[in-house]
Amino acid sequence: MSLKRDSTVPLYQQIVDHVRAQVDGGQLTGGTRLPTVRQLAADMGLTRLTVHTAYAELQSQGYIESFVGRGTFVAHARSAPPPVPIRPVLAAAPLAQDRNQLRLGELMRLTEKADLLSFAQAIPAPDAYPNFSAAFQHVPSDGLGYGPIQGDLDLRTEVSELLNTRGLSVTADDILINGGAQQAIFLAVQAFCRPHDTVLVEEPTYSGVIELASQRGQRVVSVPMDSDGINLSALEQICATLRPRILYTIPTFHNPIGVSLAETRRKALLQLAERWDLLILEDDVYGWLSYDGPAPLALKADDENERVVYIGSFSKVLFPALRLGAVVAAQPLLLELVAVKESCELVSSLFMQKALAWWLKKGSFEGHLDRILPLYRERRDAMIEALSKHMPPGSFIAPHGGFNVWITLPHGTSERELFLEAVERGVGLARGSQFYYQPTPGAHLRLSFAAQTPARIRDGVARLGRLLEGHLDRRRTALARASRAASPLV
């Protein structure tokens, strides 16, 4: 295997591509033993994290199998993928009270526990916040007024230039300044969807959009995902059946899974949207937070038919209290969003807009990224290394950006019991069920690493690993007792 270290293709992906080509070409046959992570890392001069990420990706695609105590092997057979199951559509109805209260509210409440080592909320680290004191001091006196509904012109101009780095070619007139991603989703759902319309989301997805659509009486329908992003075959079937109005998607560093939409699917998704008269609501709040080379450009960058409404926010990349974001849309769509914003909020804080415009004009953004990306990369790596040590092989994939790692728990694990045990032991986390509209088989966790130091990350994941092992031991013991106590049916 020859690796091109000066290539833009990540090293882990080069390993994946090589092994897949060898398997598909018949050079590696089923049952062939592969080197251990440690051995391959030493032989190739790589970090174990790089090799582990490659093996995890290959396992998720069905090319290899890992067995505790035995090693890693080429899978014996890779059958054709089964037809994508379309989950039955639930009638629009308010979420059950206990589920409704356990979504965003549960995540917010966990941050209020001062002694909790929490991976629950996807928030930036306080030590990564920029120094805004000078920006606040330079707000002119007219910054204490209302300002334009669409947003301060100076800020919209600065944001338009900033969005060039995400591939968008826009002017200040194409931008609406608003109160962050959550408000932008509300504006879009309010502006473009009537009660009882169908809103499509990925499965799983950001829990905030589920709550918003459900509260307005809209029918939420989930589209399955895989390691390359949203499944377009399933999306096509749903569009043909339900004729939905809007699709909410997180194509770059997805929350909660962490994957990005594959390049081969981007144009196909936009063509599908044009074919079915579908609006795409693109949430790009993690687009600037890439740790392994440049992030994929925003989907909006390829939007020739003006099907995409783009959402950006400064809450993750700067600090949450700023409460400012930007929406980009074609003029007819933007006017509808402005009208809704006027009726529900009127204007976003002009004081904060003026401060942010001054800070961006000083050229601080790139320097800020240069400071925070190594910090978050170190925390991501600490999380992956700790999970590799304490979690079952193949239960997660290392994200290349964003704040989150998605964990698939072993079969039979009680997600809720593990969550409660973890909180009792001082570790907060987000339950996977919070990111699904409908109940789903299996158990998952979302761990957000950005706000914790590497030492606390290693400590928290070690505690979680011990809890999971104890949980599984008790389940095995209970099953063994049940088996011994069972009486034959006669």
C-alpha positions in Angstrom: 0.0 0.0 0.0 1.4 3.4 -1.1 0.1 6.5 0.6 0.4 9.9 -0.9 1.1 12.2 2.0 0.9 15.4 0.0 -2.6 14.5 -1.4 -5.7 16.3 -0.4 -7.3 12.9 0.3 -7.0 12.2 4.0 -4.7 9.3 4.9 -7.4 7.3 6.5 -9.5 7.6 3.3 -6.5 6.4 1.2 -6.4 3.2 3.4 -10.2 2.7 2.9 -9.9 3.2 -0.9 -7.0 0.8 -1.1 -8.6 -2.0 0.9 -11.9 -1.6 -0.9 -10.2 -1.8 -4.3 -8.3 -5.0 -3.2 -11.5 -6.6 -1.9 -13.6 -5.7 -5.0 -10.8 -6.8 -7.3 -10.4 -10.2 -5.6 -6.9 -9.7 -4.3 -8.1 -9.8 -0.7 -10.6 -12.6 -0.2 -13.0 -13.3 2.6 -11.4 -14.4 5.9 -8.1 -12.8 5.1 -6.6 -11.5 8.4 -5.6 -7.8 8.3 -2.9 -6.2 10.4 -3.8 -4.9 13.8 -4.3 -1.2 14.2 -1.0 -1.0 16.1 0.9 -3.0 13.6 -0.4 -1.2 10.5 0.2 2.2 12.2 3.9 1.2 12.9 4.5 -0.2 9.5 3.1 2.8 7.6 4.3 5.5 10.0 0.8 6.6 10.9 -1.0 7.3 14.1 -3.3 4.6 15.5 -6.2 7.1 15.3 -5.8 7.2 11.5 -5.8 3.5 11.1 -8.6 3.0 13.6 -10.8 5.5 11.7 -10.1 3.7 8.4 -11.0 0.3 9.9 -14.1 1.7 11.4 -15.2 3.2 8.1 -14.5 -0.2 6.3 -16.5 -2.0 8.9 -19.4 0.3 8.6 -19.4 -0.4 4.8 -19.3 -4.1 5.3 -15.8 -4.8 3.9 -14.2 -6.0 7.1 -15.2 -7.7 10.4 -13.6 -7.3 13.8 -13.7 -9.8 16.7 -12.5 -9.1 20.2 -9.5 -11.2 20.9 -9.2 -12.6 17.4 -8.5 -9.6 15.1 -9.8 -8.0 12.0 -10.7 -9.9 8.8 -12.0 -9.3 5.3 -15.8 -10.0 5.4 -16.7 -13.3 3.7 -19.5 -11.8 1.5 -20.8 -8.4 0.6 -24.3 -8.9 -0.6 -26.2 -6.3 -2.6 -27.6 -3.7 -0.2 -31.3 -4.4 0.7 -34.0 -2.1 -0.5 -34.3 1.0 1.6 -37.2 0.6 4.1 -39.5 3.6 4.2 -40.8 3.9 7.7 -44.5 4.4 8.1 -45.6 8.0 8.3 -47.1 9.0 11.5 -50.1 11.4 11.5 -49.3 14.9 12.7 -49.7 15.0 16.4 -48.1 16.8 19.4 -45.2 14.8 20.8 -45.9 12.9 24.0 -45.3 15.1 27.0 -42.4 13.1 28.3 -40.6 13.0 24.9 -41.2 16.7 24.3 -39.7 17.6 27.6 -36.6 15.4 27.1 -35.3 16.9 23.9 -33.7 20.3 23.9 -34.8 20.9 27.5 -33.0 17.8 28.7 -29.8 18.9 27.1 -30.0 22.4 28.5 -30.8 21.2 32.0 -27.7 19.0 32.1 -25.5 22.1 31.6 -26.9 23.6 34.8 -25.3 20.9 36.9 -22.0 22.5 38.0 -20.4 19.2 39.1 -21.3 17.3 36.0 -18.7 16.3 33.4 -21.0 16.8 30.5 -20.8 15.7 26.9 -24.5 16.5 26.4 -24.5 19.9 24.7 -22.7 20.8 21.5 -21.3 24.0 22.7 -18.0 25.8 22.1 -15.4 25.9 24.8 -15.3 29.0 27.0 -11.5 29.2 26.6 -12.1 29.4 22.8 -14.3 32.5 23.0 -12.8 35.5 21.2 -12.1 38.7 23.0 -15.0 41.0 22.1 -14.4 43.8 24.7 -12.9 46.2 22.1 -15.8 45.5 19.7 -18.3 46.4 22.4 -16.5 49.6 23.1 -16.5 50.6 19.5 -20.3 50.3 19.0 -21.5 53.8 18.0 -24.4 55.5 19.8 -26.8 54.6 16.9 -26.2 51.0 17.8 -28.6 51.4 20.7 -31.6 51.7 18.3 -33.7 49.2 16.3 -32.0 49.1 12.9 -33.2 47.5 9.7 -35.3 44.3 9.8 -33.0 42.6 7.3 -30.0 43.5 9.5 -27.3 46.0 9.7 -25.8 46.8 6.3 -22.2 46.8 7.5 -22.7 43.4 9.1 -24.4 41.9 6.0 -21.5 43.2 3.9 -18.9 41.6 6.2 -20.9 38.3 6.3 -21.2 38.2 2.5 -17.4 38.3 2.2 -17.0 35.7 4.9 -19.5 33.3 3.1 -17.1 33.3 0.1 -15.0 30.8 2.1 -18.0 28.5 2.1 -18.4 28.8 -1.7 -21.3 31.3 -1.7 -21.2 34.2 -4.1 -23.7 36.6 -2.4 -24.1 40.3 -1.7 -25.5 42.1 1.4 -28.9 42.1 -0.3 -29.1 38.3 -0.3 -28.6 38.0 3.5 -31.0 38.2 6.4 -29.4 38.6 9.8 -31.3 36.7 12.5 -31.1 35.3 16.0 -29.2 32.1 15.1 -29.9 28.7 13.5 -32.8 27.8 15.8 -34.7 31.0 14.9 -33.8 30.6 11.2 -35.4 27.1 11.2 -38.5 28.6 12.8 -38.7 31.4 10.2 -38.4 28.9 7.3 -41.0 26.5 8.7 -43.3 29.4 9.3 -42.8 31.0 5.9 -42.7 28.0 3.6 -44.9 25.4 5.3 -48.6 25.4 6.1 -50.1 23.3 9.0 -50.2 19.6 8.0 -47.6 20.0 5.3 -44.8 17.4 5.2 -41.4 18.4 6.5 -38.6 16.0 5.7 -35.6 15.5 8.0 -32.7 13.1 8.1 -32.8 10.2 10.5 -31.4 11.0 13.0 -31.4 14.8 13.0 -31.1 17.9 15.1 -33.8 17.7 17.7 -34.8 21.4 17.5 -36.3 21.0 14.0 -38.4 18.1 15.2 -39.9 20.2 18.0 -40.6 23.2 15.8 -42.4 21.2 13.1 -44.4 19.1 15.6 -45.6 22.2 17.5 -46.9 23.7 14.3 -48.8 20.5 13.4 -46.7 19.6 10.5 -46.0 16.0 9.6 -42.4 15.1 10.1 -41.1 12.3 7.9 -37.6 10.9 8.4 -35.2 10.0 5.5 -32.6 7.3 6.4 -28.8 8.1 6.2 -25.6 6.2 5.7 -21.9 7.0 5.9 -22.2 9.2 2.8 -25.2 11.3 4.0 -28.8 11.3 3.1 -30.1 8.3 1.1 -31.3 9.7 -2.2 -33.2 6.5 -3.2 -35.3 6.7 -0.1 -35.7 10.5 -0.6 -37.0 10.0 -4.1 -39.5 7.4 -3.0 -40.8 9.7 -0.3 -41.1 12.7 -2.7 -43.0 10.6 -5.2 -45.4 9.5 -2.5 -45.9 12.6 -0.3 -44.9 15.6 -2.4 -43.2 17.3 0.7 -42.6 21.1 0.7 -39.2 21.2 2.5 -36.2 19.1 3.4 -34.1 20.1 6.4 -30.5 18.8 6.1 -27.1 19.2 7.7 -24.8 18.2 4.8 -21.5 19.3 6.5 -20.4 17.6 9.7 -23.9 16.4 10.5 -25.4 16.7 13.9 -25.6 14.2 15.5 -23.7 11.7 13.3 -20.8 13.8 12.2 -20.6 12.7 8.5 -20.7 15.0 5.5 -22.7 14.5 2.3 -20.6 12.7 -0.3 -19.5 14.7 -3.3 -21.3 12.2 -5.6 -24.6 13.0 -4.0 -24.5 16.8 -3.9 -25.6 17.5 -7.5 -28.0 14.6 -7.5 -29.7 16.0 -4.4 -30.1 19.4 -6.0 -31.5 17.8 -9.2 -33.9 15.8 -7.1 -35.1 19.0 -5.4 -35.7 20.7 -8.8 -37.5 17.6 -10.1 -39.9 17.5 -7.1 -40.3 21.2 -6.4 -38.6 20.7 -3.0 -37.0 23.5 -0.9 -33.8 22.5 0.9 -33.1 24.1 4.2 -29.3 23.8 4.7 -28.0 24.0 8.2 -24.3 24.9 8.0 -23.5 25.9 11.6 -20.4 23.6 11.7 -19.1 24.5 8.2 -16.1 26.5 9.5 -15.1 23.8 12.1 -13.0 21.4 10.0 -10.1 19.5 11.5 -8.6 17.4 8.7 -8.2 19.8 5.8 -10.8 22.0 4.1 -14.4 21.4 4.7 -16.8 20.5 1.9 -18.3 23.7 0.4 -21.8 24.5 1.3 -24.5 22.8 -0.7 -25.8 26.3 -1.5 -22.5 26.9 -3.5 -23.9 24.5 -6.3 -27.5 25.8 -6.1 -28.1 26.9 -9.7 -31.9 26.7 -9.4 -32.2 28.6 -6.1 -33.7 25.7 -4.2 -31.5 26.0 -1.1 -32.1 28.3 1.8 -28.8 28.5 3.6 -28.5 28.9 7.4 -25.3 30.0 9.1 -24.6 30.9 12.7 -21.9 32.4 14.9 -22.9 30.5 18.1 -20.6 27.5 17.5 -17.6 29.2 16.0 -17.6 32.3 18.2 -19.8 32.2 21.4 -23.5 31.3 22.0 -24.5 34.6 23.7 -23.9 36.5 20.5 -27.2 35.0 19.2 -26.6 36.1 15.6 -26.8 34.1 12.4 -27.3 34.7 8.7 -29.8 33.3 6.2 -29.2 33.3 2.4 -32.0 32.8 -0.1 -33.3 33.9 -3.4 -35.0 37.2 -3.3 -38.6 36.0 -3.3 -37.9 33.5 -0.5 -35.9 36.1 1.4 -38.7 38.5 1.4 -41.0 35.9 2.9 -38.5 35.2 5.6 -38.1 39.0 6.3 -41.9 39.3 6.7 -42.0 36.5 9.2 -39.1 37.9 11.2 -40.8 41.3 11.4 -43.9 39.7 12.9 -42.1 37.6 15.5 -39.0 39.5 16.5 -38.9 42.7 14.5 -35.1 43.1 14.6 -32.0 41.4 16.0 -30.0 43.3 18.6 -28.4 46.2 16.7 -25.8 46.6 19.4 -24.5 43.0 18.9 -24.7 43.4 15.1 -22.5 46.6 15.2 -20.0 44.9 17.5 -19.7 41.8 15.3 -19.4 44.0 12.2 -16.5 45.9 13.8 -14.8 42.7 14.9 -15.1 41.1 11.4 -13.9 44.2 9.7 -10.7 44.1 11.8 -9.9 40.8 10.2 -10.2 38.8 13.4 -12.1 35.8 12.0 -9.3 33.9 10.3 -7.0 34.4 13.3 -9.7 33.1 15.6 -10.0 30.0 13.4 -6.2 29.5 13.5 -6.5 29.5 17.3 -9.5 27.3 17.9 -9.2 24.6 15.3 -6.1 23.0 16.8 -7.8 23.1 20.2 -10.9 21.4 19.0 -8.8 18.9 16.9 -6.9 17.9 20.0 -10.2 17.4 21.9 -11.7 15.4 19.0 -8.6 13.2 18.9 -8.7 12.7 22.7 -12.3 11.6 22.4 -11.6 9.1 19.6 -8.6 7.6 21.4 -10.6 7.2 24.6 -13.5 5.7 22.7 -11.1 3.3 20.9 -9.9 2.1 24.3 -13.2 1.9 26.1 -15.9 1.2 23.5 -16.7 -1.8 21.3 -14.8 -1.8 17.9 -16.8 -0.3 15.1 -19.3 1.5 17.3 -18.3 5.0 16.0 -16.7 6.9 13.2 -14.3 9.7 13.9 -15.8 13.0 12.6 -13.7 15.3 10.5 -15.4 18.4 11.9 -18.1 19.7 14.2 -18.5 18.9 17.8 -20.1 15.5 18.0 -19.3 11.7 18.0 -22.2 9.3 17.4 -22.0 6.0 19.3 -24.0 2.8 18.5 -24.4 0.8 21.6 -24.3 -3.0 21.7 -27.6 -4.8 21.0 -29.8 -5.1 24.1 -28.3 -2.0 25.8 -30.9 0.2 27.6 -30.2 3.7 26.4 -32.2 5.3 29.1 -30.8 3.1 31.9 -27.2 3.9 30.8 -28.1 7.6 30.6 -29.4 7.7 34.1 -26.5 5.6 35.5 -24.1 8.0 33.8 -25.7 11.1 35.3 -25.6 9.5 38.7 -21.8 8.9 38.2 -21.2 12.4 37.1 -21.2 12.1 33.3 -23.8 13.9 31.2 -24.5 12.7 27.6 -27.2 13.0 25.0 -29.5 10.0 24.4 -29.7 9.0 20.8 -33.5 8.8 20.9 -33.6 12.6 21.3 -32.6 12.9 17.6 -35.4 10.7 16.2 -39.0 11.7 15.5 -40.3 8.1 15.7 -39.1 5.5 18.2 -36.3 3.5 16.6 -34.7 0.1 17.4 -31.3 0.2 18.8 -29.5 2.4 21.3 -27.2 5.4 20.6 -25.4 8.2 22.3 -24.2 11.6 21.1 -21.0 12.7 22.8 -20.0 16.4 22.3 -16.3 17.0 23.0 -15.7 20.7 22.3 -16.3 22.1 25.8 -14.1 19.6 27.7 -10.4 19.4 28.1 -8.6 16.3 26.8 -8.0 15.1 30.4 -11.6 15.4 31.3 -12.6 13.8 28.0 -10.5 10.7 28.8 -11.8 10.6 32.4 -15.4 10.8 31.3 -15.2 8.3 28.5 -13.4 5.8 30.9 -16.2 6.2 33.4 -18.8 5.7 30.6 -16.9 2.6 29.4 -17.0 1.0 32.8 -20.7 1.8 33.2 -21.4 0.2 29.8 -19.4 -2.9 30.7 -21.2 -3.2 34.0 -24.5 -2.7 32.2 -23.8 -5.5 29.7 -22.4 -7.8 32.5 -25.7 -7.5 34.4 -27.7 -8.1 31.3 -25.7 -11.3 30.5 -26.2 -12.5 34.0 -29.9 -11.9 33.9 -30.2 -13.7 30.6 -28.2 -16.7 31.9 -30.4 -16.9 35.0 -33.5 -16.7 32.8 -32.2 -19.4 30.6 -31.5 -21.8 33.6 -34.9 -21.0 35.2 -36.9 -21.6 32.0 -39.3 -24.6 31.9 -40.0 -26.5 28.8 -43.3 -26.0 27.0 -45.3 -29.2 26.9 
